[in-house]
Amino acid sequence: MTIGLRDWLISISQLESIGRKSLAAILPHIEDIASHSTSSHLFPQIPELTSKRLKKVKQLTTEEVIETKNKLRELRVQTLTIIDPSYPALLREIADPPFVLYARGNLQLLDLPAMAVVGTRLPTPYGKQVAFRFSEELDRAGFSVLSGLAKGIDAEAHRGSLAANGHTIAVLGSGINVIYPPQNEELYKRILERGLILSEYPPGYPSHPLHFPARNRLISGLSQGVLVVEAAIKSGSVITVRCALDQGKEVLAVPGAIVSAQSQGTNRLIQEGAKLVTSISDILDEFPQYRIVEMSKELTDNQLHILDILENTKKTINELVERSHLSVQQILSELLSLQLQGKVEQLPGSCFVKKT
């Protein structure tokens, strides 16, 4: 089995007491650390690390790195590291990017423009309806919808996107396979079928309240903007907004009744300069460069071929590859374009069907 520098980075990131600050100090020396395990190469001095942490890194073996890689493969967990060319460009721009991202689902969604939709865990019926509707419309407009899989507005945002093309991304404050809150297990499974689940915490890592502010910086960091649907004056959504402002992102808010506690935070955001949103056009007008869906767009030969194959039947990706003689990457790319144009729908089980 081939072991690369990224595998060492992933294993080191899982060591006890090695956080982002330690990884920032370790990263410039990662090649020397990997070389040390297979040769007489001297272990690098890293003065920013305590002797205890340095010892942990020094004791990491190639066998342990292989074991970590095998475990992730068995769990069907994909990884993105900061040294990968495919690492999300928007995250490279934030002040404290994660060194490792764990993923389950469709990584292609990271190539779409994204809008974060966040709000209270205790929404009103109005808030639920608005979050669902805007998320559905954003998805149909070519955006992926990002949120945190929390109950309330987050869950409605994911459900709205799933009602369209399913281009939704859930960013967790726990390990990639730890579902929190537990009552969102069914929603997690639905996102896994069509969307993407991300976490900077390794499999099995428990949920903790201190993880959510860190999670929120990723939600805003991966997005072009943040839409706040309902939020009280003191709300976790305020942390996401603060992250968005620090990252230079647009903040948008849905107005609510002045007598509703759940709308006091959003109304104040509007007073302080957030874009007031009452329709999908209010959002799209702020991001004209991302109007990527053109229903009249001329289809490519490959796309026409795929639609012919899908005529009156459903097919898996492997079946499309076999019938079309295109590569997996070509199929994925063309399917994504066809989904955005409303020509193809993804069904449970990663099957695709032509929309009538």
Secondary structure, DSSP 8 states (H G I E B T S, - for coil): ----HHHHHHHHHTSTT--HHHHHHHGGGHHHHHHHTTSS------TTS-HHHHHHHHH--HHHHHHHHHHHHHTT-EEEETTSTTS-HHHHTSSS--SEEEEEE-GGGGGS-EEEEE--SS--HHHHHHHHHHHHHHHHTT-EEEE---TTHHHHHHHHHHHTT--EEEE-SSBTT--SSGGGHHHHHHHHHHSEEEESB-TT----TTHHHHHHHHHHHT-SEEEE-S--SS-HHHHHHHHHHHTT-EEEE----TT-GGGHHHHHHHHTT-EE-SSHHHHHTT-GGG----TT----HHHHHHHHHTTTSEEEHHHHHHHH---HHHHHHHHHHHHHTTSEEEETTTEEEE--
